[in-house]
């Protein structure tokens, strides 16, 4: 299958990103044709530091390689290095109803959060996302629940283009993670863990052992001491149990049994040690990659060249169908 996915180079990657999306990327590259993109054009639709943007992009590239993306098995590239993304986005914009864009939940949310920065790019964000996906004849897109609405719009745009100009695009399907789609904040288990959340609320993929232990030990739990999964009455401990289950590859029932008659303190200590054991190799690998920019940049350059070849093949079809040169 042809797979495409991308993330914005904003904030620090955390275990919620890993369990909700990145772990899927690693598994999918083993037997699929995968393109993974650092979507820097999407990043500039909300406030950002232009002075630090290239540094952040490089940091994300090292993060992806550190967690297990293999340039021999997938194509890793930077969105802005393939200009066909914006060309196709402009074309798709000519067949996308304005009303469809205005009803997008993320546009509404970000317009409130960044009321001083509401711009046409933010409104057109889903069109660029559609171009990202359709450009590579993507069959499946691994996404989180928060992106389902955007992917539905992508499907609608593809179908509308195909109907108007003739079969051109594959209509992509979503792939949602089976587990870990909603890892919640450590300090507010009512809210999803986020790159823009309070740092205490998230476990960074490359946090030090001391940082991991401190955050887990101070994580919000609930009244009582029973280690029991109950998302209605015990949201805090349920969130920690979900994290423990995925990283240990044990069922929640097995973990509940293991910690029966033990308090939150012992459970948190064990979870801290588990996360340190699993994440420390990633942190060390990232440190090594950060010291080797020539290697990382060569991977990105090669990936961009390969992505551009594929993108141009699609754009030749699109231009021909629309009477463009």
C-alpha positions, 0 to 999 in steps of 0.5 A, spaced: 500 500 500 502 507 498 502 510 505 503 518 506 503 521 513 506 528 516 507 532 522 508 539 523 515 541 526 512 545 532 513 543 540 516 537 542 514 530 540 511 526 546 509 519 548 502 521 545 505 522 538 509 516 538 503 511 541 498 515 537 501 515 530 509 514 530 509 507 532 504 506 526 509 509 521 515 504 524 510 498 523 507 500 516 514 501 513 516 494 514 511 492 508 508 498 505 511 504 500 511 509 505 512 517 505 513 521 511 513 528 511 515 534 515 510 539 514 513 546 515 508 550 510 503 547 515 507 550 521 507 557 519 499 558 519 500 559 527 505 563 530 512 560 530 519 563 530 522 564 523 529 564 526 528 557 529 524 554 524 530 550 520 533 548 527 526 545 529 525 541 522 532 538 523 530 536 530 524 533 528 528 529 522 533 526 528 527 524 532 524 520 526 530 517 525 531 516 532 525 512 533 526 507 528 524 510 521 529 507 516 531 511 510 532 504 506 524 502 507 521 509 507 521 516 504 523 522 509 522 529 506 521 536 508 514 539 505 517 545 502 522 542 498 517 539 493 513 545 490 508 541 487 504 541 494 502 548 493 501 548 486 496 542 487 493 546 493 492 552 489 488 547 484 484 543 489 482 550 492 478 552 485 473 546 486 473 546 494 467 550 497 468 556 502 463 553 506 466 546 507 473 550 510 469 554 514 466 548 518 472 545 519 473 544 527 480 545 527 480 552 524 474 554 529 479 552 535 485 555 532 482 561 530 480 562 538 486 560 540 490 564 536 485 570 535 491 575 533 493 570 527 487 568 523 489 568 516 487 565 509 493 559 510 489 557 516 483 557 513 486 553 507 490 548 511 485 542 509 486 544 502 494 543 503 493 537 507 489 534 501 494 536 496 499 533 501 496 526 500 493 526 493 499 528 490 502 521 492 496 517 490 496 515 497 491 509 499 491 509 506 493 515 511 495 513 518 491 519 522 489 521 529 481 522 531 482 529 530 484 529 523 478 525 521 474 531 518 480 533 514 481 526 511 473 526 509 474 533 506 480 530 502 476 524 500 470 529 497 475 533 494 478 527 490 472 524 488 469 531 486 476 532 481 475 525 479 468 526 477 469 533 474 476 531 470 476 524 469 479 519 474 486 522 476 486 521 484 486 515 488 481 516 494 485 515 500 482 511 506 484 513 514 487 508 518 486 509 526 491 507 531 488 501 535 491 503 541 494 509 544 489 514 540 488 518 546 493 518 551 491 524 556 495 529 559 499 527 566 496 533 570 489 534 566 487 527 564 480 530 561 485 533 556 489 530 550 496 530 551 499 535 547 505 538 544 503 545 546 501 542 553 504 544 560 511 540 560 509 537 566 503 534 562 507 530 557 513 525 557 517 527 551 520 522 547 527 524 549 526 526 556 532 524 561 530 519 566 530 524 572 525 528 568 521 522 566 521 519 574 519 526 576 513 527 571 510 520 573 511 521 580 507 527 580 502 525 575 494 526 577 491 520 579 484 519 583 482 518 590 483 512 593 489 507 592 486 501 587 490 500 581 483 499 577 481 501 570 475 506 570 475 511 565 469 514 568 471 515 575 478 514 575 481 517 569 488 519 572 490 512 573 486 509 567 491 514 563 497 511 566 494 504 566 494 505 558 501 507 557 503 502 562 499 497 558 502 499 551 509 500 553 509 493 557 505 489 551 501 487 557 494 487 558 490 492 563 487 486 566 494 483 567 497 489 570 491 490 575 492 483 577 500 485 578 499 491 582 493 488 586 493 491 594 499 496 592 498 503 592 499 508 587 506 510 589 509 503 587 505 503 581 508 509 579 515 507 580 514 501 576 511 505 570 517 510 571 522 505 570 519 502 564 518 508 560 526 510 562 528 503 559 524 503 553 525 511 551 533 511 554 535 508 547 531 513 543 534 519 547 541 516 546 540 515 538 538 522 537 544 525 541 548 521 536 544 523 530 544 531 532 552 530 532 552 528 525 548 533 521 551 531 514 548 524 514 541 527 516 541 532 511 543 527 506 537 523 508 532 529 507 535 531 500 535 524 497 527 523 500 525 530 497 528 528 490 524 522 490 518 525 493 519 530 487 519 525 482 513 522 484 509 529 485 511 531 478 508 525 475 501 526 478 502 534 476 503 532 469 496 528 469 493 534 473 495 539 468 493 535 462 486 533 465 485 541 466 487 543 460 494 546 463 501 546 461 
